[in-house]
């Protein structure tokens, strides 16, 4: 596929070159370059999931199988790998779980202090 290849939706534009001209007002210089077909990343910002009832119609769509076509000369290179970005997306859920664990430990200590019942195992952090 090149910028002169037929666009996916012919109602919008005849070729990819026409689409980028109409949508972004950019001219593609190299018309013989191969286009990049890329899969979009997940739109989930973290991996905390809302638990729902099986009968409920409220379910979150996880992931996306959308494919986008890009022109290489219009893209920028980021100096870090995509795997690093994917791993960084887990940070909010990890911090949330640590926070909830520490709150549960503090609650246990308060209950132990007010009732006089000692905890069997104590974890010092």
DRENDREN-786031 format. One record per residue (C-alpha): residue number from 1; residue in three letters; chain; y, x, z. Coordinates in steps of 0.1 Angstrom, whole numbers. Each point is the difference from the previous one (the first is absolute). Example, Ala and Ser with C-alpha at 12.3 -4.5 7.8 and 13.67 -1.06 7.14 Angstrom:
# DRENDREN-786031
+-----+------+-------+-------+-------+-------+
:  nr : rest : kette :     y :     x :     z :
+-----+------+-------+-------+-------+-------+
:   1 :  Ala :     A :   -45 :   123 :    78 :
:   2 :  Ser :     A :    34 :    14 :    -7 :
+-----+------+-------+-------+-------+-------+
END
This chain:
# DRENDREN-786031
+-----+------+-------+-------+-------+-------+
:  nr : rest : kette :     y :     x :     z :
+-----+------+-------+-------+-------+-------+
:   1 :  Unk :     A :     0 :     0 :     0 :
:   2 :  Unk :     A :    35 :    12 :    -9 :
:   3 :  Unk :     A :    35 :   -15 :     4 :
:   4 :  Unk :     A :    -5 :   -16 :   -35 :
:   5 :  Unk :     A :   -32 :   -18 :    11 :
:   6 :  Unk :     A :     2 :   -38 :     3 :
:   7 :  Unk :     A :    13 :   -12 :    34 :
:   8 :  Unk :     A :   -23 :   -21 :    22 :
:   9 :  Unk :     A :    21 :   -31 :    -2 :
:  10 :  Unk :     A :    13 :    -4 :   -36 :
:  11 :  Unk :     A :    24 :   -28 :    11 :
:  12 :  Unk :     A :    20 :    26 :    20 :
:  13 :  Unk :     A :     0 :    30 :   -24 :
:  14 :  Unk :     A :   -19 :    12 :   -31 :
:  15 :  Unk :     A :    -6 :    35 :    12 :
:  16 :  Unk :     A :     2 :    20 :    32 :
:  17 :  Unk :     A :    31 :    18 :   -14 :
:  18 :  Unk :     A :    17 :   -34 :    -5 :
:  19 :  Unk :     A :    -9 :   -12 :    35 :
:  20 :  Unk :     A :    15 :    31 :    16 :
:  21 :  Unk :     A :    31 :    -3 :   -21 :
:  22 :  Unk :     A :     4 :   -37 :     9 :
:  23 :  Unk :     A :    -9 :     2 :    36 :
:  24 :  Unk :     A :    14 :    34 :    11 :
:  25 :  Unk :     A :    24 :     9 :   -28 :
:  26 :  Unk :     A :   -17 :    34 :    -6 :
:  27 :  Unk :     A :    -9 :    16 :   -33 :
:  28 :  Unk :     A :   -34 :    17 :    -2 :
:  29 :  Unk :     A :     4 :    34 :   -17 :
:  30 :  Unk :     A :   -36 :    10 :    -6 :
:  31 :  Unk :     A :   -17 :   -29 :   -18 :
:  32 :  Unk :     A :   -33 :    18 :    -3 :
:  33 :  Unk :     A :    -7 :     6 :    37 :
:  34 :  Unk :     A :   -29 :   -17 :    17 :
:  35 :  Unk :     A :     9 :   -27 :    25 :
:  36 :  Unk :     A :   -13 :     1 :    35 :
:  37 :  Unk :     A :   -20 :   -30 :    13 :
:  38 :  Unk :     A :     3 :     0 :    38 :
:  39 :  Unk :     A :   -14 :   -22 :    28 :
:  40 :  Unk :     A :    25 :   -13 :    25 :
:  41 :  Unk :     A :    -4 :    10 :    36 :
:  42 :  Unk :     A :    -8 :   -26 :    27 :
:  43 :  Unk :     A :    29 :   -20 :    12 :
:  44 :  Unk :     A :   -13 :     1 :    36 :
:  45 :  Unk :     A :    24 :    20 :    21 :
:  46 :  Unk :     A :   -25 :     6 :    28 :
:  47 :  Unk :     A :   -36 :   -10 :     7 :
:  48 :  Unk :     A :     7 :   -25 :    27 :
:  49 :  Unk :     A :   -15 :   -32 :   -11 :
:  50 :  Unk :     A :     5 :   -35 :    12 :
:  51 :  Unk :     A :   -33 :   -17 :     9 :
:  52 :  Unk :     A :    -3 :   -35 :   -13 :
:  53 :  Unk :     A :   -24 :   -28 :     3 :
:  54 :  Unk :     A :   -27 :    -2 :   -27 :
:  55 :  Unk :     A :    11 :   -36 :    -9 :
:  56 :  Unk :     A :    37 :    11 :    -2 :
:  57 :  Unk :     A :    16 :     4 :   -33 :
:  58 :  Unk :     A :    22 :    28 :    12 :
:  59 :  Unk :     A :   -15 :    32 :   -12 :
:  60 :  Unk :     A :    19 :    32 :    -9 :
:  61 :  Unk :     A :    -7 :    15 :   -34 :
:  62 :  Unk :     A :   -11 :    35 :     6 :
:  63 :  Unk :     A :     6 :    25 :   -28 :
:  64 :  Unk :     A :    10 :    -5 :   -35 :
:  65 :  Unk :     A :   -18 :     7 :   -33 :
:  66 :  Unk :     A :    32 :    -1 :   -20 :
:  67 :  Unk :     A :     3 :    26 :   -27 :
:  68 :  Unk :     A :    34 :    12 :   -12 :
:  69 :  Unk :     A :     8 :    21 :   -31 :
:  70 :  Unk :     A :    26 :    28 :     4 :
:  71 :  Unk :     A :    17 :    23 :   -24 :
:  72 :  Unk :     A :    -5 :    36 :    12 :
:  73 :  Unk :     A :    35 :    12 :   -10 :
:  74 :  Unk :     A :    16 :   -27 :    23 :
:  75 :  Unk :     A :   -19 :    10 :    31 :
:  76 :  Unk :     A :     8 :    24 :    28 :
:  77 :  Unk :     A :   -25 :    22 :    18 :
:  78 :  Unk :     A :    -2 :    -2 :    38 :
:  79 :  Unk :     A :   -10 :    33 :    17 :
:  80 :  Unk :     A :   -26 :   -16 :    23 :
:  81 :  Unk :     A :   -34 :   -14 :    -9 :
:  82 :  Unk :     A :    -7 :   -38 :     0 :
:  83 :  Unk :     A :   -28 :     6 :    26 :
:  84 :  Unk :     A :    27 :    11 :    25 :
:  85 :  Unk :     A :    19 :   -33 :    -7 :
:  86 :  Unk :     A :   -32 :   -20 :     5 :
:  87 :  Unk :     A :    -7 :    17 :    33 :
:  88 :  Unk :     A :    35 :    -4 :    12 :
:  89 :  Unk :     A :    -3 :   -38 :    -5 :
:  90 :  Unk :     A :   -25 :     0 :    29 :
:  91 :  Unk :     A :    25 :    14 :    25 :
:  92 :  Unk :     A :    15 :   -34 :    11 :
:  93 :  Unk :     A :   -34 :   -15 :     8 :
:  94 :  Unk :     A :   -11 :    32 :    19 :
:  95 :  Unk :     A :    32 :     0 :    21 :
:  96 :  Unk :     A :    -3 :   -38 :     6 :
:  97 :  Unk :     A :   -36 :     5 :    13 :
:  98 :  Unk :     A :    10 :    29 :    22 :
:  99 :  Unk :     A :    29 :   -20 :    14 :
: 100 :  Unk :     A :   -23 :   -30 :     8 :
: 101 :  Unk :     A :   -26 :    23 :    16 :
: 102 :  Unk :     A :    27 :    15 :    23 :
: 103 :  Unk :     A :    13 :   -35 :     9 :
: 104 :  Unk :     A :   -36 :   -10 :     9 :
: 105 :  Unk :     A :    -4 :    31 :    22 :
: 106 :  Unk :     A :    33 :    -7 :    17 :
: 107 :  Unk :     A :   -11 :   -36 :     7 :
: 108 :  Unk :     A :   -32 :    12 :    14 :
: 109 :  Unk :     A :    18 :    24 :    24 :
: 110 :  Unk :     A :    23 :   -28 :    11 :
: 111 :  Unk :     A :   -28 :   -24 :     7 :
: 112 :  Unk :     A :   -19 :    27 :    18 :
: 113 :  Unk :     A :    31 :     8 :    21 :
: 114 :  Unk :     A :     8 :   -36 :    10 :
: 115 :  Unk :     A :   -36 :   -11 :     7 :
: 116 :  Unk :     A :   -11 :    32 :    17 :
: 117 :  Unk :     A :   -31 :     2 :   -23 :
: 118 :  Unk :     A :    -4 :    35 :   -13 :
: 119 :  Unk :     A :    -8 :     6 :   -37 :
: 120 :  Unk :     A :   -34 :    16 :    -5 :
: 121 :  Unk :     A :    11 :    24 :   -27 :
: 122 :  Unk :     A :    35 :    13 :    -3 :
: 123 :  Unk :     A :    13 :    15 :   -32 :
: 124 :  Unk :     A :    29 :    23 :     5 :
: 125 :  Unk :     A :    23 :     4 :   -30 :
+-----+------+-------+-------+-------+-------+
END
